[in-house]
Every structure is written in C-alpha cells, then in structure tokens.
Amino acid sequence: MVSPLKNPLPSGEYAASKVLISFYKDRWIPITFCRFVDAIALHRKAVQSGSEIFIFPPDCKLT
C-alpha cells in the first residue's frame, strides 16, 4: 500500500548525512553509500518503478 502522505526532503545537516542503500533478495545486498537527500530521491524513483530499496544508517549491521 502506498501512503498518500509525503515526507519532505531532509534539510540542513541531515541532508548531507551519509546513508547505506540496500535491497533484500534472499539476503541483504548493499548497493551504495550516498547522501541522505539523494537516497530519499532514489527511493521515490524506485517506488515509482515498482521496486523497493531500503535506507539505513552507515553503521547498521545487515545480517
């Protein structure tokens, strides 16, 4: 289910925070590290194309 609510893009210090983008296919597969603001934009594009990616803090242990 897609929520009709939209979160604004982060601003200030949070926009430049580094995050890990990953997806899950039988196991967690890290894609890349990027700025939080870019990760949110990429997530929105993925959802529009029918895919799903996940955004985590860079120190998150995916097991």
C-alpha positions as CSV (number, residue, x, y, z in Angstrom):
1,M,0.0,0.0,0.0
2,V,1.4,3.4,-1.0
3,S,0.8,6.1,1.6
4,P,-0.7,9.4,0.3
5,L,1.4,11.2,2.8
6,K,4.7,12.7,1.6
7,N,7.7,13.4,3.7
8,P,9.7,16.5,2.8
9,L,13.3,16.0,1.8
10,P,15.7,16.5,4.8
11,S,17.4,19.8,5.1
12,G,20.3,21.3,6.9
13,E,22.8,18.9,8.5
14,Y,20.6,15.8,7.9
15,A,20.6,16.3,4.1
16,A,24.3,15.7,3.8
17,S,24.4,12.7,6.3
18,K,25.8,9.6,4.7
19,V,23.5,6.5,4.5
20,L,23.6,3.0,3.1
21,I,21.1,2.0,0.4
22,S,20.3,-1.7,0.2
23,F,17.7,-4.1,-1.1
24,Y,16.7,-7.6,0.0
25,K,16.7,-10.7,-2.2
26,D,17.2,-13.8,0.0
27,R,19.8,-11.7,1.8
28,W,20.6,-8.0,2.3
29,I,22.6,-6.6,-0.6
30,P,24.2,-3.2,-0.1
31,I,24.1,-1.0,-3.2
32,T,25.9,2.1,-2.2
33,F,26.6,4.9,0.3
34,C,25.3,8.3,-0.5
35,R,23.9,11.5,1.0
36,F,20.5,11.1,2.7
37,V,18.8,13.6,0.4
38,D,20.0,11.7,-2.6
39,A,18.8,8.4,-1.1
40,I,15.3,9.7,-0.5
41,A,15.1,10.8,-4.1
42,L,16.4,7.4,-5.3
43,H,13.8,5.7,-3.0
44,R,11.0,7.7,-4.6
45,K,12.1,6.7,-8.1
46,A,12.4,3.1,-7.1
47,V,8.9,3.0,-5.7
48,Q,7.5,4.6,-8.9
49,S,9.2,1.9,-11.0
50,G,7.7,-0.9,-8.7
51,S,11.0,-1.6,-6.9
52,E,11.8,-1.2,-3.2
53,I,15.1,-0.2,-1.6
54,F,15.9,0.4,2.0
55,I,17.9,3.2,3.6
56,F,19.9,2.6,6.7
57,P,22.5,4.5,8.8
58,P,26.0,3.7,7.5
59,D,27.0,1.8,10.7
60,C,24.0,-0.6,10.5
61,K,24.9,-4.3,10.5
62,L,22.8,-6.1,7.9
63,T,22.7,-9.8,8.7
